[in-house]
Amino acid sequence: MCECSEVHIATADAITVLLHNQHALAAAIEEVVKLLSGKGAESVADNAMTAMQTLDTNAQAITDAIMRIRKS
């Protein structure tokens, strides 16, 4: 049976990978926003920016959770 600290480390590591994926998605959306803005699709670009803001907000919450898990 795993010790509690080992479970916390594994959990934090798994969530960290998800956070990295979230950052990659945000970067991809940012590139799409640049493309859309250059082509005159401002309303679509604005919607994509809103999605990026949600990713940023959630990334901070995930980071905070990871830190709490690692400290426990």
N, CA, C and O atoms as a printed pandas DataFrame, in Angstrom:
     atom_number atom_name residue_name chain_id  residue_number  x_coord  y_coord  z_coord
0              1         N          MET        A               1    0.843   -1.180    0.000
1              2        CA          MET        A               1    0.000    0.000    0.000
2              3         C          MET        A               1    0.893    1.250    0.000
3              4         O          MET        A               1    1.896    1.307    0.712
4              5         N          CYS        A               2    0.519    2.233   -0.797
5              6        CA          CYS        A               2    1.318    3.453   -0.921
6              7         C          CYS        A               2    1.186    4.325    0.313
7              8         O          CYS        A               2    0.141    4.371    0.962
8              9         N          GLU        A               3    2.265    5.009    0.615
9             10        CA          GLU        A               3    2.202    6.000    1.680
10            11         C          GLU        A               3    1.457    7.219    1.152
11            12         O          GLU        A               3    1.410    7.459   -0.054
12            13         N          CYS        A               4    0.890    7.967    2.053
13            14        CA          CYS        A               4    0.120    9.152    1.693
14            15         C          CYS        A               4    0.958   10.134    0.889
15            16         O          CYS        A               4    0.471   10.702   -0.088
16            17         N          SER        A               5    2.208   10.344    1.283
17            18        CA          SER        A               5    3.058   11.301    0.573
18            19         C          SER        A               5    3.318   10.854   -0.862
19            20         O          SER        A               5    3.399   11.691   -1.761
20            21         N          GLU        A               6    3.448    9.559   -1.090
21            22        CA          GLU        A               6    3.646    9.043   -2.447
22            23         C          GLU        A               6    2.411    9.299   -3.306
23            24         O          GLU        A               6    2.528    9.634   -4.485
24            25         N          VAL        A               7    1.258    9.145   -2.727
25            26        CA          VAL        A               7    0.010    9.411   -3.443
26            27         C          VAL        A               7   -0.093   10.897   -3.765
27            28         O          VAL        A               7   -0.506   11.267   -4.864
28            29         N          HIS        A               8    0.279   11.744   -2.820
29            30        CA          HIS        A               8    0.245   13.190   -3.060
30            31         C          HIS        A               8    1.198   13.578   -4.180
31            32         O          HIS        A               8    0.855   14.401   -5.028
32            33         N          ILE        A               9    2.374   13.004   -4.190
33            34        CA          ILE        A               9    3.352   13.304   -5.236
34            35         C          ILE        A               9    2.827   12.856   -6.593
35            36         O          ILE        A               9    2.915   13.602   -7.568
36            37         N          ALA        A              10    2.290   11.664   -6.665
37            38        CA          ALA        A              10    1.755   11.148   -7.933
38            39         C          ALA        A              10    0.584   12.004   -8.420
39            40         O          ALA        A              10    0.467   12.292   -9.611
40            41         N          THR        A              11   -0.263   12.397   -7.500
41            42        CA          THR        A              11   -1.405   13.249   -7.855
42            43         C          THR        A              11   -0.927   14.599   -8.367
43            44         O          THR        A              11   -1.395   15.073   -9.403
44            45         N          ALA        A              12   -0.008   15.215   -7.655
45            46        CA          ALA        A              12    0.523   16.512   -8.070
46            47         C          ALA        A              12    1.231   16.400   -9.421
47            48         O          ALA        A              12    1.106   17.295  -10.258
48            49         N          ASP        A              13    1.966   15.320   -9.638
49            50        CA          ASP        A              13    2.639   15.132  -10.924
50            51         C          ASP        A              13    1.637   15.011  -12.070
51            52         O          ASP        A              13    1.831   15.595  -13.137
52            53         N          ALA        A              14    0.571   14.256  -11.846
53            54        CA          ALA        A              14   -0.452   14.086  -12.883
54            55         C          ALA        A              14   -1.154   15.413  -13.183
55            56         O          ALA        A              14   -1.394   15.740  -14.345
56            57         N          ILE        A              15   -1.475   16.157  -12.160
57            58        CA          ILE        A              15   -2.131   17.445  -12.367
58            59         C          ILE        A              15   -1.181   18.429  -13.036
59            60         O          ILE        A              15   -1.616   19.268  -13.824
60            61         N          THR        A              16    0.097   18.338  -12.735
61            62        CA          THR        A              16    1.081   19.203  -13.379
62            63         C          THR        A              16    1.115   18.958  -14.886
63            64         O          THR        A              16    1.209   19.904  -15.667
64            65         N          VAL        A              17    1.038   17.702  -15.293
65            66        CA          VAL        A              17    1.006   17.383  -16.729
66            67         C          VAL        A              17   -0.245   17.991  -17.366
67            68         O          VAL        A              17   -0.177   18.539  -18.466
68            69         N          LEU        A              18   -1.366   17.897  -16.691
69            70        CA          LEU        A              18   -2.597   18.515  -17.206
70            71         C          LEU        A              18   -2.447   20.026  -17.323
71            72         O          LEU        A              18   -2.943   20.629  -18.274
72            73         N          LEU        A              19   -1.772   20.632  -16.369
73            74        CA          LEU        A              19   -1.529   22.070  -16.422
74            75         C          LEU        A              19   -0.662   22.425  -17.627
75            76         O          LEU        A              19   -0.912   23.427  -18.298
76            77         N          HIS        A              20    0.353   21.612  -17.904
77            78        CA          HIS        A              20    1.192   21.845  -19.085
78            79         C          HIS        A              20    0.349   21.749  -20.360
79            80         O          HIS        A              20    0.532   22.537  -21.288
80            81         N          ASN        A              21   -0.559   20.797  -20.403
81            82        CA          ASN        A              21   -1.460   20.680  -21.553
82            83         C          ASN        A              21   -2.329   21.924  -21.684
83            84         O          ASN        A              21   -2.571   22.406  -22.791
84            85         N          GLN        A              22   -2.791   22.436  -20.565
85            86        CA          GLN        A              22   -3.619   23.635  -20.572
86            87         C          GLN        A              22   -2.826   24.822  -21.122
87            88         O          GLN        A              22   -3.362   25.617  -21.894
88            89         N          HIS        A              23   -1.565   24.947  -20.735
89            90        CA          HIS        A              23   -0.727   26.025  -21.252
90            91         C          HIS        A              23   -0.518   25.874  -22.765
91            92         O          HIS        A              23   -0.508   26.866  -23.495
92            93         N          ALA        A              24   -0.353   24.639  -23.226
93            94        CA          ALA        A              24   -0.188   24.397  -24.666
94            95         C          ALA        A              24   -1.458   24.786  -25.430
95            96         O          ALA        A              24   -1.383   25.378  -26.507
96            97         N          LEU        A              25   -2.603   24.454  -24.877
97            98        CA          LEU        A              25   -3.872   24.849  -25.513
98            99         C          LEU        A              25   -4.003   26.363  -25.575
99           100         O          LEU        A              25   -4.446   26.909  -26.585
100          101         N          ALA        A              26   -3.624   27.034  -24.514
101          102        CA          ALA        A              26   -3.696   28.495  -24.496
102          103         C          ALA        A              26   -2.784   29.082  -25.569
103          104         O          ALA        A              26   -3.161   30.042  -26.241
104          105         N          ALA        A              27   -1.600   28.522  -25.734
105          106        CA          ALA        A              27   -0.676   29.013  -26.759
106          107         C          ALA        A              27   -1.251   28.794  -28.153
107          108         O          ALA        A              27   -1.125   29.657  -29.023
108          109         N          ALA        A              28   -1.879   27.646  -28.365
109          110        CA          ALA        A              28   -2.485   27.368  -29.667
110          111         C          ALA        A              28   -3.645   28.326  -29.941
111          112         O          ALA        A              28   -3.786   28.833  -31.053
112          113         N          ILE        A              29   -4.463   28.568  -28.936
113          114        CA          ILE        A              29   -5.577   29.506  -29.104
114          115         C          ILE        A              29   -5.050   30.903  -29.402
115          116         O          ILE        A              29   -5.628   31.625  -30.214
116          117         N          GLU        A              30   -3.966   31.286  -28.757
117          118        CA          GLU        A              30   -3.376   32.602  -29.001
118          119         C          GLU        A              30   -2.947   32.745  -30.465
119          120         O          GLU        A              30   -3.138   33.799  -31.072
120          121         N          GLU        A              31   -2.374   31.692  -31.020
121          122        CA          GLU        A              31   -1.991   31.726  -32.434
122          123         C          GLU        A              31   -3.212   31.858  -33.336
123          124         O          GLU        A              31   -3.176   32.588  -34.327
124          125         N          VAL        A              32   -4.281   31.163  -33.003
125          126        CA          VAL        A              32   -5.524   31.260  -33.782
126          127         C          VAL        A              32   -6.094   32.674  -33.689
127          128         O          VAL        A              32   -6.586   33.217  -34.678
128          129         N          VAL        A              33   -6.028   33.267  -32.498
129          130        CA          VAL        A              33   -6.510   34.637  -32.313
130          131         C          VAL        A              33   -5.740   35.597  -33.220
131          132         O          VAL        A              33   -6.335   36.467  -33.856
132          133         N          LYS        A              34   -4.431   35.439  -33.279
133          134        CA          LYS        A              34   -3.618   36.299  -34.145
134          135         C          LYS        A              34   -4.037   36.145  -35.600
135          136         O          LYS        A              34   -4.170   37.132  -36.324
136          137         N          LEU        A              35   -4.241   34.912  -36.020
137          138        CA          LEU        A              35   -4.653   34.644  -37.398
138          139         C          LEU        A              35   -6.017   35.252  -37.685
139          140         O          LEU        A              35   -6.207   35.903  -38.712
140          141         N          LEU        A              36   -6.955   35.044  -36.791
141          142        CA          LEU        A              36   -8.314   35.565  -36.991
142          143         C          LEU        A              36   -8.337   37.086  -36.990
143          144         O          LEU        A              36   -9.042   37.703  -37.788
144          145         N          SER        A              37   -7.578   37.676  -36.110
145          146        CA          SER        A              37   -7.534   39.142  -36.044
146          147         C          SER        A              37   -6.988   39.721  -37.341
147          148         O          SER        A              37   -7.473   40.748  -37.816
148          149         N          GLY        A              38   -5.999   39.079  -37.906
149          150        CA          GLY        A              38   -5.406   39.540  -39.158
150          151         C          GLY        A              38   -6.310   39.378  -40.355
151          152         O          GLY        A              38   -6.112   40.026  -41.383
152          153         N          LYS        A              39   -7.308   38.514  -40.228
153          154        CA          LYS        A              39   -8.215   38.253  -41.340
154          155         C          LYS        A              39   -9.553   38.966  -41.166
155          156         O          LYS        A              39  -10.477   38.743  -41.948
156          157         N          GLY        A              40   -9.663   39.808  -40.162
157          158        CA          GLY        A              40  -10.880   40.591  -39.977
158          159         C          GLY        A              40  -12.004   39.886  -39.235
159          160         O          GLY        A              40  -13.128   40.386  -39.216
160          161         N          ALA        A              41  -11.738   38.756  -38.632
161          162        CA          ALA        A              41  -12.766   38.011  -37.893
162          163         C          ALA        A              41  -12.680   38.383  -36.410
163          164         O          ALA        A              41  -12.423   37.532  -35.559
164          165         N          GLU        A              42  -12.894   39.644  -36.124
165          166        CA          GLU        A              42  -12.697   40.151  -34.765
166          167         C          GLU        A              42  -13.627   39.499  -33.741
167          168         O          GLU        A              42  -13.198   39.224  -32.621
168          169         N          SER        A              43  -14.872   39.246  -34.092
169          170        CA          SER        A              43  -15.790   38.663  -33.102
170          171         C          SER        A              43  -15.366   37.245  -32.728
171          172         O          SER        A              43  -15.480   36.842  -31.571
172          173         N          VAL        A              44  -14.881   36.497  -33.705
173          174        CA          VAL        A              44  -14.391   35.144  -33.417
174          175         C          VAL        A              44  -13.113   35.227  -32.585
175          176         O          VAL        A              44  -12.920   34.444  -31.655
176          177         N          ALA        A              45  -12.251   36.172  -32.920
177          178        CA          ALA        A              45  -11.021   36.371  -32.152
178          179         C          ALA        A              45  -11.346   36.760  -30.717
179          180         O          ALA        A              45  -10.686   36.300  -29.785
180          181         N          ASP        A              46  -12.359   37.604  -30.534
181          182        CA          ASP        A              46  -12.766   37.991  -29.181
182          183         C          ASP        A              46  -13.256   36.790  -28.383
183          184         O          ASP        A              46  -12.950   36.663  -27.198
184          185         N          ASN        A              47  -14.015   35.910  -29.029
185          186        CA          ASN        A              47  -14.491   34.697  -28.344
186          187         C          ASN        A              47  -13.321   33.797  -27.949
187          188         O          ASN        A              47  -13.319   33.203  -26.870
188          189         N          ALA        A              48  -12.337   33.705  -28.825
189          190        CA          ALA        A              48  -11.159   32.898  -28.513
190          191         C          ALA        A              48  -10.379   33.515  -27.353
191          192         O          ALA        A              48   -9.851   32.796  -26.505
192          193         N          MET        A              49  -10.308   34.834  -27.319
193          194        CA          MET        A              49   -9.624   35.510  -26.212
194          195         C          MET        A              49  -10.340   35.234  -24.885
195          196         O          MET        A              49   -9.692   35.059  -23.853
196          197         N          THR        A              50  -11.654   35.197  -24.915
197          198        CA          THR        A              50  -12.413   34.874  -23.711
198          199         C          THR        A              50  -12.073   33.466  -23.234
199          200         O          THR        A              50  -11.926   33.228  -22.035
200          201         N          ALA        A              51  -11.949   32.541  -24.172
201          202        CA          ALA        A              51  -11.561   31.170  -23.819
202          203         C          ALA        A              51  -10.162   31.154  -23.203
203          204         O          ALA        A              51   -9.913   30.431  -22.238
204          205         N          MET        A              52   -9.254   31.949  -23.760
205          206        CA          MET        A              52   -7.897   32.024  -23.205
206          207         C          MET        A              52   -7.907   32.578  -21.787
207          208         O          MET        A              52   -7.158   32.108  -20.930
208          209         N          GLN        A              53   -8.748   33.571  -21.537
209          210        CA          GLN        A              53   -8.829   34.138  -20.187
210          211         C          GLN        A              53   -9.322   33.099  -19.196
211          212         O          GLN        A              53   -8.853   33.046  -18.059
212          213         N          THR        A              54  -10.274   32.267  -19.628
213          214        CA          THR        A              54  -10.757   31.190  -18.764
214          215         C          THR        A              54   -9.640   30.196  -18.476
215          216         O          THR        A              54   -9.477   29.757  -17.338
216          217         N          LEU        A              55   -8.866   29.838  -19.503
217          218        CA          LEU        A              55   -7.734   28.937  -19.299
218          219         C          LEU        A              55   -6.736   29.533  -18.311
219          220         O          LEU        A              55   -6.229   28.829  -17.437
220          221         N          ASP        A              56   -6.452   30.827  -18.447
221          222        CA          ASP        A              56   -5.511   31.481  -17.531
222          223         C          ASP        A              56   -6.024   31.467  -16.098
223          224         O          ASP        A              56   -5.273   31.180  -15.166
224          225         N          THR        A              57   -7.298   31.777  -15.928
225          226        CA          THR        A              57   -7.895   31.779  -14.584
226          227         C          THR        A              57   -7.829   30.382  -13.975
227          228         O          THR        A              57   -7.446   30.218  -12.817
228          229         N          ASN        A              58   -8.203   29.392  -14.757
229          230        CA          ASN        A              58   -8.187   28.016  -14.253
230          231         C          ASN        A              58   -6.771   27.516  -14.025
231          232         O          ASN        A              58   -6.537   26.722  -13.114
232          233         N          ALA        A              59   -5.828   27.964  -14.832
233          234        CA          ALA        A              59   -4.438   27.554  -14.640
234          235         C          ALA        A              59   -3.928   28.014  -13.281
235          236         O          ALA        A              59   -3.190   27.287  -12.615
236          237         N          GLN        A              60   -4.311   29.197  -12.873
237          238        CA          GLN        A              60   -3.881   29.686  -11.562
238          239         C          GLN        A              60   -4.479   28.839  -10.445
239          240         O          GLN        A              60   -3.796   28.516   -9.473
240          241         N          ALA        A              61   -5.751   28.481  -10.582
241          242        CA          ALA        A              61   -6.388   27.631   -9.571
242          243         C          ALA        A              61   -5.730   26.254   -9.524
243          244         O          ALA        A              61   -5.543   25.690   -8.446
244          245         N          ILE        A              62   -5.381   25.719  -10.682
245          246        CA          ILE        A              62   -4.716   24.418  -10.736
246          247         C          ILE        A              62   -3.333   24.510  -10.092
247          248         O          ILE        A              62   -2.935   23.628   -9.331
248          249         N          THR        A              63   -2.608   25.576  -10.401
249          250        CA          THR        A              63   -1.290   25.778   -9.806
250          251         C          THR        A              63   -1.385   25.849   -8.287
251          252         O          THR        A              63   -0.575   25.245   -7.582
252          253         N          ASP        A              64   -2.361   26.576   -7.788
253          254        CA          ASP        A              64   -2.558   26.675   -6.346
254          255         C          ASP        A              64   -2.852   25.302   -5.728
255          256         O          ASP        A              64   -2.332   24.966   -4.664
256          257         N          ALA        A              65   -3.682   24.522   -6.404
257          258        CA          ALA        A              65   -4.020   23.184   -5.902
258          259         C          ALA        A              65   -2.790   22.281   -5.885
259          260         O          ALA        A              65   -2.572   21.532   -4.933
260          261         N          ILE        A              66   -1.992   22.358   -6.941
261          262        CA          ILE        A              66   -0.763   21.560   -6.998
262          263         C          ILE        A              66    0.139   21.902   -5.820
263          264         O          ILE        A              66    0.688   21.013   -5.168
264          265         N          MET        A              67    0.285   23.179   -5.555
265          266        CA          MET        A              67    1.143   23.601   -4.438
266          267         C          MET        A              67    0.609   23.099   -3.096
267          268         O          MET        A              67    1.384   22.694   -2.229
268          269         N          ARG        A              68   -0.707   23.126   -2.928
269          270        CA          ARG        A              68   -1.296   22.614   -1.672
270          271         C          ARG        A              68   -1.049   21.122   -1.534
271          272         O          ARG        A              68   -0.734   20.640   -0.446
272          273         N          ILE        A              69   -1.190   20.384   -2.637
273          274        CA          ILE        A              69   -0.959   18.927   -2.594
274          275         C          ILE        A              69    0.501   18.642   -2.272
275          276         O          ILE        A              69    0.795   17.778   -1.447
276          277         N          ARG        A              70    1.412   19.356   -2.911
277          278        CA          ARG        A              70    2.842   19.106   -2.696
278          279         C          ARG        A              70    3.268   19.441   -1.259
279          280         O          ARG        A              70    4.195   18.827   -0.730
280          281         N          LYS        A              71    2.601   20.403   -0.636
281          282        CA          LYS        A              71    2.945   20.786    0.734
282          283         C          LYS        A              71    2.341   19.841    1.778
283          284         O          LYS        A              71    2.779   19.814    2.928
284          285         N          SER        A              72    1.329   19.067    1.362
285          286        CA          SER        A              72    0.663   18.195    2.363
286          287         C          SER        A              72    1.392   16.889    2.554
287          288         O          SER        A              72    0.965   16.055    3.352
